[in-house]
Amino acid sequence: MSKIWGGVITYNATQAAAVMDAIHSYHAGHISDLKSAISVQFILGAGVVLVTLMYAENISSSPASFAPFDALPHVASSMGSKSFAEFHDEWLVGGNADRYGIRE
């Protein structure tokens, strides 16, 4: 796989209910899209919700399956086309990308 579409979207914790609605919409309408994957972390004590999205294809803009998340106001986003190694490094918060000794 040369490149994927993905990244992390950071939402304010006040968006937690809207993020849960987006998760529901994703599962209701796009769960059959086998190229898409999501991971959600509700870190309410820190005031954020992190949504990690990955689409296993090199595309130039966000796929329809991620529309429920794209529609929400967010604090930050790293979404874009990137190598899987770049995505992996981004996903491992703190920059310790090789902490298990298995990267590349």
C-alpha beads as a LAMMPS data file, in Angstrom:
LAMMPS data file: protein, C-alpha beads

104 atoms
103 bonds

1 atom types
1 bond types

-500.0 500.0 xlo xhi
-500.0 500.0 ylo yhi
-500.0 500.0 zlo zhi

Masses

1 110.0

Atoms # bond

1 1 1 0.000 0.000 0.000
2 1 1 1.649 3.213 -1.113
3 1 1 -0.534 5.842 0.580
4 1 1 -3.695 6.034 2.655
5 1 1 -6.111 8.810 3.598
6 1 1 -6.236 9.368 7.318
7 1 1 -5.257 11.176 10.439
8 1 1 -6.583 12.337 13.772
9 1 1 -9.379 14.845 14.318
10 1 1 -9.482 16.530 17.732
11 1 1 -12.842 17.744 19.014
12 1 1 -13.632 19.754 22.121
13 1 1 -15.247 17.566 24.805
14 1 1 -18.410 19.640 24.410
15 1 1 -18.779 17.816 21.054
16 1 1 -18.867 14.357 22.709
17 1 1 -22.588 13.779 22.047
18 1 1 -22.203 14.922 18.431
19 1 1 -19.212 12.585 17.983
20 1 1 -21.334 9.709 19.324
21 1 1 -24.016 10.634 16.768
22 1 1 -21.328 10.620 14.046
23 1 1 -20.203 7.153 15.176
24 1 1 -23.794 5.970 14.895
25 1 1 -24.134 7.488 11.418
26 1 1 -20.851 5.889 10.334
27 1 1 -21.980 2.457 11.515
28 1 1 -25.482 2.835 10.084
29 1 1 -24.407 3.989 6.643
30 1 1 -20.806 3.037 5.973
31 1 1 -19.803 0.009 7.998
32 1 1 -19.820 -2.070 4.795
33 1 1 -17.006 0.113 3.367
34 1 1 -14.183 -2.274 4.169
35 1 1 -11.503 0.294 3.322
36 1 1 -12.513 2.565 6.219
37 1 1 -11.705 2.259 9.903
38 1 1 -12.243 4.437 12.962
39 1 1 -10.938 4.569 16.518
40 1 1 -12.395 6.961 19.075
41 1 1 -10.974 8.081 22.412
42 1 1 -13.094 10.133 24.790
43 1 1 -10.549 11.904 27.018
44 1 1 -13.099 14.045 28.790
45 1 1 -10.844 14.865 31.734
46 1 1 -8.493 16.600 29.279
47 1 1 -11.429 18.200 27.490
48 1 1 -11.008 16.421 24.156
49 1 1 -12.330 13.648 21.970
50 1 1 -9.834 12.127 19.518
51 1 1 -11.109 10.391 16.401
52 1 1 -8.571 8.468 14.338
53 1 1 -9.754 7.729 10.808
54 1 1 -8.048 5.633 8.139
55 1 1 -9.113 4.886 4.583
56 1 1 -6.986 2.205 2.918
57 1 1 -6.712 3.863 -0.473
58 1 1 -4.757 6.803 -1.849
59 1 1 -7.480 9.389 -2.460
60 1 1 -7.321 13.172 -2.687
61 1 1 -10.155 14.080 -0.310
62 1 1 -12.118 12.624 2.569
63 1 1 -14.321 9.658 1.591
64 1 1 -18.101 9.700 2.041
65 1 1 -17.777 7.262 4.946
66 1 1 -16.080 9.992 7.018
67 1 1 -18.664 12.700 6.243
68 1 1 -20.324 12.456 9.695
69 1 1 -16.985 13.392 11.309
70 1 1 -16.009 15.995 8.712
71 1 1 -19.258 17.870 9.352
72 1 1 -18.464 18.551 13.022
73 1 1 -16.551 21.612 14.243
74 1 1 -13.099 20.534 15.438
75 1 1 -10.085 21.943 17.236
76 1 1 -7.442 20.304 15.015
77 1 1 -7.142 17.843 12.164
78 1 1 -4.249 16.024 10.530
79 1 1 -6.381 14.368 7.856
80 1 1 -4.743 13.904 4.480
81 1 1 -2.981 11.577 2.103
82 1 1 0.119 10.028 3.673
83 1 1 2.168 6.867 3.855
84 1 1 1.095 4.232 6.336
85 1 1 4.360 4.837 8.247
86 1 1 3.511 8.564 8.565
87 1 1 0.002 7.656 9.738
88 1 1 1.449 5.201 12.261
89 1 1 3.852 7.811 13.668
90 1 1 1.024 10.325 14.011
91 1 1 -1.273 7.831 15.699
92 1 1 1.254 6.975 18.387
93 1 1 0.833 10.107 20.455
94 1 1 4.040 11.402 21.926
95 1 1 6.262 10.678 18.951
96 1 1 7.572 7.358 20.260
97 1 1 6.856 5.693 16.930
98 1 1 9.187 2.739 17.372
99 1 1 8.353 1.900 20.962
100 1 1 7.634 -1.744 20.042
101 1 1 10.538 -2.069 17.618
102 1 1 8.271 -3.037 14.719
103 1 1 7.978 0.115 12.591
104 1 1 8.994 -0.540 8.986

Bonds

1 1 1 2
2 1 2 3
3 1 3 4
4 1 4 5
5 1 5 6
6 1 6 7
7 1 7 8
8 1 8 9
9 1 9 10
10 1 10 11
11 1 11 12
12 1 12 13
13 1 13 14
14 1 14 15
15 1 15 16
16 1 16 17
17 1 17 18
18 1 18 19
19 1 19 20
20 1 20 21
21 1 21 22
22 1 22 23
23 1 23 24
24 1 24 25
25 1 25 26
26 1 26 27
27 1 27 28
28 1 28 29
29 1 29 30
30 1 30 31
31 1 31 32
32 1 32 33
33 1 33 34
34 1 34 35
35 1 35 36
36 1 36 37
37 1 37 38
38 1 38 39
39 1 39 40
40 1 40 41
41 1 41 42
42 1 42 43
43 1 43 44
44 1 44 45
45 1 45 46
46 1 46 47
47 1 47 48
48 1 48 49
49 1 49 50
50 1 50 51
51 1 51 52
52 1 52 53
53 1 53 54
54 1 54 55
55 1 55 56
56 1 56 57
57 1 57 58
58 1 58 59
59 1 59 60
60 1 60 61
61 1 61 62
62 1 62 63
63 1 63 64
64 1 64 65
65 1 65 66
66 1 66 67
67 1 67 68
68 1 68 69
69 1 69 70
70 1 70 71
71 1 71 72
72 1 72 73
73 1 73 74
74 1 74 75
75 1 75 76
76 1 76 77
77 1 77 78
78 1 78 79
79 1 79 80
80 1 80 81
81 1 81 82
82 1 82 83
83 1 83 84
84 1 84 85
85 1 85 86
86 1 86 87
87 1 87 88
88 1 88 89
89 1 89 90
90 1 90 91
91 1 91 92
92 1 92 93
93 1 93 94
94 1 94 95
95 1 95 96
96 1 96 97
97 1 97 98
98 1 98 99
99 1 99 100
100 1 100 101
101 1 101 102
102 1 102 103
103 1 103 104
